[in-house]
Amino acid sequence: MPTAIRSAKSKITVTLSSDLVHQLNALLDSPEAGSRSRLVEEAIRAWFQEHTRKELERQTEEYYRSLSRAERKEDQQWSKTAARSAKRLWDK
């Protein structure tokens, strides 16, 4: 029987506005909600994932904006080549 891997948890205290607590409590009526701690942990994890995604997008945009005209042209050529190659593979 497989055993679940559990990471160590740390207990913290947070102060939330009453309207947010009411919304959190309303979510507890859902069977998959579990506990307040679980909901808060999932919300924070989702926030970190979104933050990481946005930072990657920012870095990617910064990279492309830093390219010279010649580098942009070369990138466009590589994109066209990759698109043609993918099309040939998919059309088989």
Secondary structure by P-SEA (a helix, b strand, c coil): cbbbbbcbbbbbbbbbcaaaaaaaaaaccccccccaaaaaaaaaaaaaaaaaaaaaaaaaaaaaaaccaaaaaaaaaaaaaaaaaaaaaaac
